[in-house]
Amino acid sequence: MYKTYTMELAGRTLRVDIGRVGAQANGCAFMMYGDTTVLCTATASEKPREGIDFFPLSVEYEEKMYAVGKIPGGFNKREGKASENAVLTDRVIDRPMRPLFPKDYRNDVTLDNMVMSVDPECRPELVAMIGTSIATCISDIPFDGPCAMTQVGLIDGELIINPSQEQWKNGDLNLTVASTAEKVIMIEAGANEVPEDLMIEAIYKAHDVNLTIIDFINKIVAEVGRPKHEYTKYVIPDELTEAIKEIVPPAEMEEAVFADVKQVRDENIRQITARLEEAFADKEEWLPLLSDAIYQYQKKTVRKMILKDHKRPDGRAINQIRPLSAEVDIIPRVHGSAMFTRGQTQICTVTTLAPLSEAQRVDGLDENETSKRYMHHYNFPSYSVGETKVSRGPGRREIGHGALAERALIPVLPSEEEFPYAIRTVSETFESNGSTSQASVCASTMSLMAAGVPIKKPVAGISCGLVTGDTDDDYIVLTDIQGLEDFFGDMDFKVAGTKDGITAIQMDIKIHGLTRPIVEEAIRRTREARLYILDNVMLPCISAPRPEVGKYAPKIISMQIDPEKIGEVVGQRGKTINEIIARTGVKIDITDDGMVSICGTDQKMMDSAQQMIETIVTDFEAGQVFKGKVVSIKEFGAFIEFAPGKEGLVHISKICKERINHVEDVLTLGDTVTVVCLGKDKMGRISFSMKDVAQF
């Protein structure tokens, strides 16, 4: 016997079935919102994983292609590795859920969401997040929930709760907010230069909706929730903590961690660790706990100094940005390049331009999005943090950071009509000590301008951190956090935008939510910082997009033809268009509506290809003059190819003013001649004259 619960949410019915399926999971919620159906489960291992010092949480978002009536592509015809959208959804679910589990919980937990049906009016990731919270709350897994998620769009200046796929795609705001019963716990946004005040209004409109969902979840938990199970707690013994402080007094730890240079700080901690390992060599029960004990000691030291004394590890003021620098054109021959440095964070972004036909194909659950014209990729090699690790391709973090920078820049990109290129930017992390994703935004903006992409406005990004005390009023917000402040702090609040508004937000926290004053202060601080970066660093380096693309970038000519003439340009089995490509070395793309793109690096060859296409699609009239090549000689005349796949006849009587007995007396195969069109003959062939050219 199962139970069904329903609530009205943004004008649609949200339905939850408990006990209908998935009975062997610790918790399972069968979710339906409109016709969107997602199976959400929460499962934990019986025992903790040994030898780890972190919470082993896995979040999975499975996109089943049958959910939108598709058979997967590829040879195997089954779903392969997770799509980029699935990875980003995993992260959006993970970020609000993770802080609500006990910090010392070491049991493996998997939160699995399987999308089984998609209603275009009800976005599946929203259903998955709510279902994940319900499944975890009703399970016996320790969890300090519930939390809920709401999405907000902006259509014609009106905030829309839980917009449809179409509204989400075409609106000016894509905002996702997760909340607990008291506070906002996660924010993710892409925006078309939305002002800060409107963004705050949207965030708290979503928060109000979340509170109604949390009431709904609490009613479900009250009826079917299971008691939370006991677990093995991971605690550092007080005796070990005190013994460490006797060997390394607080003043020495402060001196060790408060260093300008990351490498110096790391070396200080390495030496302290070596001393403690030697001192506790005979304490076998303490050695496995020593690493975490030193970590906790560093964390308490850093947090105390920031919160109580307003002293940051590198000596900066609370609202001070690290030293900044910017360069463009640091990589030869690429289409555009720029490097942005903030303290010990350094990003180089390279821009590549290509025809629109090289846009990325997207095969996912959103039927409205089948391709991506702009792609931003982010790489984070181990050397950037002084470590060694084999590279096995981008992980979820790299994909997430790349998507964040991509989202920040999309609102300022020119339209396809204004700039008919596919665009790829790749951000290479040369050095990392905090907020590389926002450095990527800055470097990418300059790289795009250096490549001649006519972006509407430059975009900059910055991150704020947070250290909290024992009460909601006891906190301090830090502008431009470095790695140590992110590592030991409570928040990483990333905001990118132009001088006129926000284009992207991503908020990660380690605590149970943020009060409204903290959110408002973080948004205000990031605005001040990004305006400073734009005016004092980026624009002095490159003030505007270059007027044209670089020497090594492909050039593109766009032309419109009658769609009914497409077949003539393509020719039988592609013969005509392939002949144009072979002669000129250009790349040609034709859309169904007759838009032709000619791409190449040799302007002369591009002009030649354009002329050929114009000739092919021209409705021939008497008096038009062409140049062509003799491709066939008959007794009665010669056939002249004046464009690939296009021929006309010069009758023997029209070759010379004087009479000739044989065509071969004047013409040979391969000759290039100038002819004038006389119209069409009785057989429908284009008729040319050589002798009458002078009259036209």
C-alpha positions in Angstrom: 0.0 0.0 0.0 1.4 3.4 -1.0 0.5 6.9 -0.2 0.1 9.8 -2.6 0.6 13.5 -1.6 -0.2 16.5 -3.8 0.2 20.3 -3.7 -0.4 23.1 -6.1 2.9 24.6 -7.2 3.0 27.6 -9.6 -0.3 26.7 -11.1 0.5 23.0 -11.6 0.0 19.9 -9.5 3.1 18.4 -7.8 2.4 14.7 -6.9 4.5 12.5 -4.7 4.0 8.7 -4.4 5.7 7.1 -1.4 6.0 3.3 -1.1 4.8 2.7 -4.7 8.3 1.8 -6.1 11.9 1.5 -4.9 11.1 -0.1 -1.6 14.6 -1.4 -1.0 16.2 2.1 -1.1 16.6 3.9 2.2 14.2 6.5 0.8 12.3 6.8 -2.5 9.9 9.4 -3.9 8.1 8.9 -7.3 7.6 12.4 -8.5 5.2 13.9 -11.0 4.9 17.6 -11.9 2.5 18.0 -14.8 3.6 15.1 -17.0 7.3 15.3 -15.9 8.1 12.1 -14.0 11.3 11.6 -12.0 12.2 8.6 -9.7 14.3 9.9 -6.8 16.1 7.6 -4.4 18.4 8.0 -1.4 20.6 5.1 -0.4 23.4 4.7 2.2 25.8 2.0 3.0 25.4 0.1 6.2 28.9 0.9 7.5 31.3 3.9 7.1 34.0 3.7 4.5 37.4 3.2 6.3 40.4 5.4 5.8 38.7 8.5 4.5 38.4 12.0 6.1 35.4 13.3 4.0 31.7 12.6 3.5 31.4 10.2 0.4 28.3 11.7 -1.3 27.4 10.9 -4.9 24.6 12.7 -6.8 23.4 11.2 -10.1 20.9 12.7 -12.6 20.1 10.2 -15.3 18.6 11.5 -18.5 16.6 8.7 -20.2 16.0 9.5 -23.9 12.7 7.7 -23.9 11.6 10.5 -21.6 11.2 12.7 -24.7 10.4 9.9 -27.2 13.9 9.5 -28.6 16.2 6.6 -29.3 19.8 7.4 -28.4 22.2 8.0 -31.1 25.5 6.2 -31.6 26.3 2.6 -32.4 25.1 1.1 -29.1 21.7 3.0 -29.2 21.7 3.4 -25.4 22.5 6.2 -23.0 26.2 6.7 -22.6 28.1 8.9 -20.2 26.3 11.8 -18.5 25.6 14.9 -20.7 26.9 18.3 -19.7 23.4 19.2 -18.6 23.2 16.1 -16.4 26.6 17.0 -14.8 25.5 20.5 -14.1 22.2 19.3 -12.6 24.2 16.9 -10.4 26.1 19.9 -9.1 23.0 22.0 -8.5 21.4 19.2 -6.4 24.6 18.4 -4.6 25.3 22.0 -3.4 22.2 22.5 -1.2 22.1 18.9 0.0 25.7 18.3 1.1 25.8 20.9 3.9 22.8 19.4 5.5 24.4 16.0 6.2 26.5 15.6 9.3 30.1 16.7 8.7 31.5 13.6 10.3 29.3 11.1 8.4 31.5 8.6 6.6 28.8 6.2 5.1 28.6 6.2 1.3 25.4 8.0 0.2 24.0 8.0 -3.3 21.2 10.3 -4.4 19.9 9.0 -7.7 17.4 10.8 -10.0 16.1 9.1 -13.1 14.1 11.3 -15.5 11.4 9.1 -17.0 9.2 11.6 -18.7 9.5 15.3 -19.6 6.6 17.8 -19.9 8.0 20.9 -21.6 5.9 23.0 -19.1 7.7 21.4 -16.1 11.5 21.3 -16.0 12.8 17.9 -14.7 15.8 19.2 -12.7 13.4 21.1 -10.4 11.4 17.9 -9.8 14.6 16.0 -9.2 15.8 18.4 -6.5 12.5 18.4 -4.6 12.3 14.6 -4.9 15.9 14.2 -3.7 15.0 16.2 -0.6 11.9 14.2 0.1 13.6 10.8 -0.5 16.4 11.8 1.9 14.1 13.3 4.6 11.8 10.2 4.8 14.8 7.9 4.9 16.7 6.8 7.9 19.9 8.6 6.7 21.0 11.4 9.1 20.0 14.7 7.4 19.2 18.1 8.7 16.5 19.0 6.1 14.3 19.5 4.4 15.4 21.9 1.7 13.4 22.9 -1.4 14.2 24.4 -4.8 12.4 27.0 -7.0 13.2 28.4 -10.4 12.5 32.0 -11.5 12.3 33.4 -15.0 12.0 37.0 -16.2 9.6 37.6 -19.2 8.9 41.1 -20.3 9.9 42.4 -16.9 7.7 40.0 -15.0 9.1 37.4 -12.6 7.8 33.9 -13.4 7.8 31.1 -10.9 8.9 27.7 -12.3 8.9 28.8 -16.0 8.4 26.3 -18.8 11.2 25.2 -21.0 10.3 27.8 -23.6 10.2 30.6 -21.1 13.4 29.5 -19.5 15.2 29.6 -22.9 13.8 32.9 -24.1 13.6 34.9 -20.8 16.1 37.4 -19.3 16.7 35.3 -16.2 17.4 31.7 -15.3 17.5 31.7 -11.5 17.5 28.6 -9.3 17.2 29.0 -5.5 17.3 26.4 -2.8 16.3 27.1 0.8 15.9 25.5 4.2 13.1 26.6 6.4 15.1 29.5 7.6 17.7 30.6 5.0 18.8 30.5 1.4 21.3 27.7 0.9 22.1 27.7 -2.8 21.8 30.2 -5.7 22.6 29.6 -9.4 21.7 32.2 -12.1 22.3 33.2 -15.6 20.9 36.6 -16.5 20.7 39.2 -19.2 22.3 42.1 -17.3 19.7 42.0 -14.5 20.1 44.8 -11.9 21.2 43.8 -8.4 18.0 45.0 -6.7 15.8 42.9 -9.1 18.0 39.9 -8.6 17.6 40.1 -4.8 13.8 40.5 -5.3 13.8 37.3 -7.5 15.9 35.4 -5.0 13.6 36.0 -2.1 10.4 35.5 -4.2 11.8 32.0 -4.8 12.7 31.6 -1.1 9.0 32.3 -0.2 7.8 29.6 -2.6 10.4 27.2 -1.1 8.9 27.7 2.4 5.5 26.4 1.1 7.3 23.3 -0.4 9.1 22.7 2.9 5.8 22.7 4.7 4.5 20.1 2.2 7.6 18.0 2.8 7.3 18.2 6.6 3.8 16.8 6.3 5.0 13.8 4.3 7.9 13.2 6.8 5.5 13.4 9.7 3.4 10.5 8.2 5.9 8.2 6.6 9.4 9.3 7.7 11.7 6.7 9.3 13.8 7.4 12.4 17.3 8.4 11.6 19.9 5.7 12.2 22.9 6.0 14.5 26.3 6.3 12.9 29.9 6.2 13.9 31.0 9.7 14.8 34.4 11.0 13.7 35.7 13.1 16.6 39.2 14.4 17.3 40.1 13.6 20.9 40.5 16.6 23.2 43.8 15.1 24.4 45.2 15.2 20.9 44.1 18.8 20.3 45.7 19.9 23.6 48.9 18.0 22.9 49.2 19.6 19.5 48.8 23.1 21.1 51.5 22.4 23.6 54.0 21.7 20.8 52.7 24.3 18.4 51.2 27.2 20.4 48.4 29.3 18.8 50.8 32.2 18.1 53.1 29.9 16.0 50.1 28.5 14.1 49.0 32.1 13.3 52.4 32.9 12.0 52.5 29.7 9.9 49.2 30.2 8.1 49.2 34.0 7.7 51.6 34.2 4.8 51.3 36.1 1.5 52.5 33.2 -0.7 50.7 29.9 -0.8 53.9 27.9 -1.2 55.4 29.5 1.9 52.3 28.7 3.9 52.3 25.1 2.6 55.9 24.7 3.6 55.2 26.1 7.1 52.4 23.5 7.6 54.6 20.7 6.2 57.3 21.5 8.8 54.7 21.6 11.6 53.3 18.3 10.5 56.7 16.7 10.4 57.4 17.9 14.0 54.1 16.5 15.3 54.5 13.2 13.5 57.9 12.8 15.2 56.5 13.9 18.6 53.7 11.4 18.4 55.6 8.5 16.8 54.8 6.3 19.8 51.1 7.3 19.8 49.8 4.9 17.2 46.1 5.7 18.0 46.7 9.4 17.2 48.7 9.2 14.0 45.7 8.4 11.7 43.9 11.4 13.2 46.8 13.8 13.0 46.2 15.2 9.5 42.6 16.1 10.3 43.5 17.5 13.7 46.1 19.8 12.1 43.4 20.8 9.5 41.0 21.7 12.3 43.7 23.7 14.1 44.4 25.7 11.0 40.7 26.3 10.3 40.0 27.6 13.8 43.1 29.8 13.7 42.2 31.4 10.3 38.5 31.8 11.2 39.3 33.4 14.6 41.7 35.9 13.1 39.4 36.9 10.3 36.2 37.1 12.4 37.6 38.7 15.6 40.6 40.7 14.4 39.6 41.3 10.7 43.0 40.0 9.7 43.3 38.1 6.5 46.1 35.5 5.8 47.8 37.7 3.2 47.3 41.0 5.2 44.7 42.5 2.9 41.8 44.6 4.0 38.4 42.9 4.2 37.2 44.5 0.9 40.6 44.6 -0.9 41.3 42.8 -4.1 44.6 41.0 -4.7 47.1 42.6 -7.2 45.7 42.4 -10.7 47.2 42.4 -14.2 46.0 41.7 -17.7 47.5 41.0 -21.1 46.3 40.2 -24.6 47.9 38.5 -27.6 50.2 36.4 -25.6 49.8 33.3 -27.9 50.8 33.7 -31.5 48.7 32.6 -34.5 45.6 31.7 -32.5 42.5 33.8 -33.2 42.5 35.6 -29.9 44.2 35.2 -26.5 44.4 37.0 -23.2 45.8 36.4 -19.7 44.3 37.6 -16.4 46.1 37.4 -13.1 44.7 38.0 -9.7 47.3 37.3 -7.0 48.3 33.7 -7.4 45.4 32.9 -9.7 46.3 33.1 -13.4 44.1 32.2 -16.4 44.9 32.2 -20.1 41.9 32.1 -22.4 42.2 31.3 -26.1 39.4 32.0 -28.6 38.8 30.0 -31.7 36.4 31.1 -34.5 34.8 28.7 -37.0 31.8 28.5 -39.3 28.4 28.0 -37.7 28.3 24.5 -39.1 30.9 23.6 -36.4 28.6 24.5 -33.5 28.3 21.8 -30.9 25.4 19.3 -31.4 23.3 18.8 -28.3 21.4 15.6 -27.7 19.4 15.9 -24.5 16.0 16.2 -23.0 15.4 19.8 -24.0 14.0 19.5 -27.5 14.3 23.3 -28.1 18.1 23.2 -27.8 19.8 21.1 -30.5 23.1 23.0 -30.9 25.4 25.4 -29.1 27.0 28.2 -31.0 29.2 29.3 -28.1 31.3 26.9 -26.1 33.5 27.7 -23.1 35.8 25.0 -21.8 37.8 25.2 -18.6 40.9 23.1 -17.7 42.5 22.8 -14.3 45.8 20.8 -14.5 47.4 19.6 -11.3 50.5 21.7 -11.8 48.4 24.8 -11.2 48.3 24.0 -7.5 51.8 22.5 -7.4 50.6 18.9 -7.4 51.1 15.9 -9.7 48.2 13.9 -11.1 47.5 12.1 -14.3 45.0 14.0 -16.5 41.9 12.0 -17.3 39.8 14.7 -18.9 37.6 17.3 -17.3 35.7 16.3 -14.1 32.5 17.7 -12.8 34.2 20.7 -11.3 35.9 21.7 -14.6 32.6 21.2 -16.5 30.8 23.3 -13.9 33.4 26.2 -14.0 33.3 26.2 -17.8 29.5 26.4 -17.8 29.5 29.2 -15.3 31.9 31.3 -17.4 29.9 30.4 -20.6 26.7 31.5 -18.9 28.3 34.8 -17.8 29.3 35.7 -21.4 26.3 34.5 -23.5 24.2 37.7 -22.8 26.9 40.0 -24.4 27.6 37.9 -27.5 26.6 39.2 -30.9 23.8 37.5 -32.8 24.5 35.0 -35.6 23.3 37.7 -38.1 25.8 40.2 -36.7 28.6 37.7 -36.4 28.1 34.4 -38.3 30.7 32.4 -36.4 30.7 29.5 -34.0 32.9 30.5 -31.0 34.9 28.5 -28.6 36.9 29.8 -25.7 39.2 27.6 -23.6 40.5 28.8 -20.2 43.7 27.2 -19.2 44.5 27.5 -15.5 48.2 28.4 -15.2 48.1 29.0 -11.4 45.3 28.7 -8.9 44.8 30.2 -5.5 41.0 30.8 -5.4 38.2 31.9 -7.8 39.7 30.6 -11.1 36.2 30.5 -12.6 35.8 34.3 -12.3 39.3 34.9 -13.6 38.2 32.8 -16.6 35.3 35.3 -17.1 37.7 38.2 -17.2 40.3 36.5 -19.4 37.6 35.3 -21.8 36.1 38.7 -22.2 39.5 40.1 -23.2 40.3 37.2 -25.5 36.9 37.6 -27.3 37.6 41.3 -27.9 41.2 40.5 -29.0 39.7 38.0 -31.5 37.4 40.7 -33.0 34.2 39.3 -31.6 31.9 42.4 -31.3 30.6 41.7 -27.8 28.1 44.2 -26.5 29.9 45.0 -23.2 32.8 43.6 -21.3 32.1 41.2 -18.4 34.1 40.8 -15.2 33.7 38.4 -12.3 34.7 38.2 -8.7 34.0 36.0 -5.6 33.1 36.9 -2.0 33.7 34.7 1.0 32.2 34.5 4.5 33.2 33.6 8.0 30.4 33.2 10.5 30.3 33.2 14.3 27.8 31.8 16.8 24.9 34.0 15.8 23.3 35.2 12.6 24.6 38.7 13.2 28.2 37.6 13.9 29.8 37.3 10.4 32.2 39.0 8.1 32.1 39.1 4.2 35.4 38.9 2.4 36.0 40.4 -1.1 38.1 38.3 -3.5 38.7 35.1 -1.4 41.9 33.2 -2.0 42.1 29.4 -1.6 42.7 29.3 2.1 39.7 31.5 2.8 37.5 29.4 0.6 38.9 26.2 2.2 38.3 27.3 5.8 35.4 29.7 5.2 31.7 29.2 4.9 30.9 30.6 1.4 32.1 31.1 -2.2 29.7 33.6 -3.7 30.6 34.1 -7.4 29.0 37.0 -9.4 29.8 38.0 -13.0 28.3 40.9 -14.9 28.7 44.1 -16.9 28.6 47.6 -15.6 24.9 47.5 -16.0 23.9 44.3 -14.4 24.5 40.6 -13.4 25.0 37.9 -16.0 25.8 34.9 -13.8 25.8 33.8 -10.1 26.9 30.7 -8.4 26.8 30.4 -4.6 28.4 27.5 -2.7 28.2 27.3 1.1 29.2 24.9 3.8 26.7 26.0 6.4 22.9 25.8 6.7 22.1 28.9 4.7 22.6 32.6 4.5 20.5 35.4 6.0 19.2 38.2 3.6 21.7 40.8 4.9 24.6 38.5 4.0 23.2 37.9 0.5 22.7 41.6 -0.1 26.1 42.5 1.1 27.8 39.9 -1.0 26.0 41.1 -4.1 26.9 44.7 -3.3 30.5 43.8 -2.7 30.8 41.9 -6.0 29.4 44.8 -7.9 31.9 47.2 -6.5 34.8 44.8 -7.2 33.8 43.9 -10.8 33.5 47.6 -11.7 36.9 48.2 -10.3 38.4 45.3 -12.3 36.7 46.5 -15.5 37.7 50.2 -15.2 41.2 49.7 -13.8 42.5 46.5 -15.3 40.6 45.1 -18.3 39.6 48.2 -20.2 43.1 49.8 -20.0 44.4 46.5 -21.5 41.9 46.3 -24.4 39.1 49.0 -24.5 36.9 47.6 -27.2 36.6 44.6 -29.6 38.9 44.8 -32.5 37.2 46.0 -35.7 37.8 42.7 -37.6 39.0 39.2 -36.9 42.7 38.4 -37.0 45.0 37.3 -39.8 44.7 33.6 -39.0 41.0 33.5 -38.2 38.6 32.4 -40.9 36.7 35.1 -42.7 33.0 34.6 -43.5 30.8 36.0 -46.3 27.1 35.7 -45.8 24.7 35.9 -48.7 21.0 35.2 -49.1 19.7 33.1 -52.0 16.2 32.0 -53.1 15.6 28.8 -51.2 14.2 27.3 -54.4 17.7 27.7 -55.9 19.5 25.7 -53.2 19.3 22.6 -55.4 21.0 24.3 -58.3 23.9 25.4 -56.0 24.3 22.0 -54.4 23.9 20.1 -57.7 23.2 16.4 -58.3 24.7 14.5 -55.3 26.6 17.6 -54.3 28.5 17.8 -57.5 28.2 21.6 -58.0 28.9 22.7 -54.5 31.9 20.3 -54.2 33.3 21.7 -57.4 33.1 25.2 -56.0 34.9 24.1 -52.9 37.6 22.2 -54.8 38.3 25.3 -57.0 38.4 27.9 -54.2 39.4 25.9 -51.0 36.6 27.6 -49.1 33.9 26.0 -46.8 30.3 26.5 -47.7 27.2 26.0 -45.6 23.6 26.5 -46.7 20.6 26.6 -44.4 17.1 25.6 -45.4 16.0 29.2 -45.7 18.7 30.0 -48.3 21.4 31.6 -46.0 24.8 30.8 -47.5 28.0 31.1 -45.5 31.3 31.1 -47.3 34.3 30.6 -44.9 38.0 30.8 -45.7 41.2 32.6 -45.1 41.9 33.8 -48.7 39.6 36.7 -49.4 40.2 36.4 -53.2 39.1 32.8 -53.2 36.1 33.6 -51.0 35.0 36.4 -53.5 35.4 33.9 -56.3 33.2 31.4 -54.6 30.6 34.1 -53.9 30.7 35.1 -57.6 30.2 31.5 -58.7 27.1 31.1 -56.4 25.7 34.4 -57.6 26.1 33.3 -61.1 24.4 30.0 -60.5 21.3 31.5 -58.8 20.9 34.4 -61.3 17.9 34.3 -63.6 19.6 34.8 -66.9 18.6 37.6 -69.1 19.9 38.9 -72.4 22.8 41.2 -72.1 24.5 39.7 -69.1 28.3 39.2 -69.6 30.2 36.2 -68.1 33.6 34.7 -68.2 33.7 31.0 -68.8 35.8 28.0 -69.8 35.4 25.9 -73.0 34.4 22.4 -71.8 33.0 20.8 -74.9 33.4 21.4 -78.7 30.8 20.3 -81.2 30.5 20.8 -85.0 27.7 23.4 -84.3 29.5 25.3 -81.5 31.1 25.2 -78.1 29.7 24.7 -74.6 31.0 27.3 -72.1 31.0 26.5 -68.4 30.5 29.9 -66.7 29.9 28.5 -63.2 30.2 25.1 -61.7 27.5 22.9 -63.1 26.3 25.8 -65.4 26.9 25.7 -69.2 25.7 27.6 -72.2 26.2 27.2 -75.9 28.1 29.5 -78.3 26.8 28.7 -81.7 29.5 28.5 -84.4 27.9 31.6 -86.0 28.3 33.6 -82.8 32.0 33.0 -82.2 33.6 35.5 -84.7 32.3 38.3 -86.8 33.8 36.7 -89.8 32.6 33.2 -91.0 34.6 30.2 -89.7 34.3 26.6 -90.9 35.4 24.8 -87.8 35.0 25.7 -84.1 38.5 24.3 -83.5 39.9 27.1 -85.8 39.3 29.5 -83.0 38.7 27.6 -79.7 40.3 24.8 -77.9 39.2 22.9 -74.8 40.1 24.8 -71.6 40.2 28.3 -73.2 38.8 31.1 -71.0 36.5 33.3 -72.9 34.1 36.3 -72.4 30.5 35.8 -73.5 27.2 37.7 -73.5 23.9 36.0 -72.8 21.4 36.0 -75.6 18.6 34.3 -73.6 17.5 30.7 -74.2 17.3 28.8 -77.5 14.4 26.6 -78.6 15.8 23.6 -76.6 15.9 25.7 -73.4 19.6 26.0 -73.3 21.4 29.2 -72.4 22.6 30.9 -75.6 25.8 32.9 -75.6 27.7 35.0 -78.1 31.3 35.9 -78.2 31.3 38.3 -81.2 28.6 40.6 -79.6 30.3 41.2 -76.3 31.6 44.6 -77.3 28.0 45.8 -77.7 27.3 45.3 -74.1 
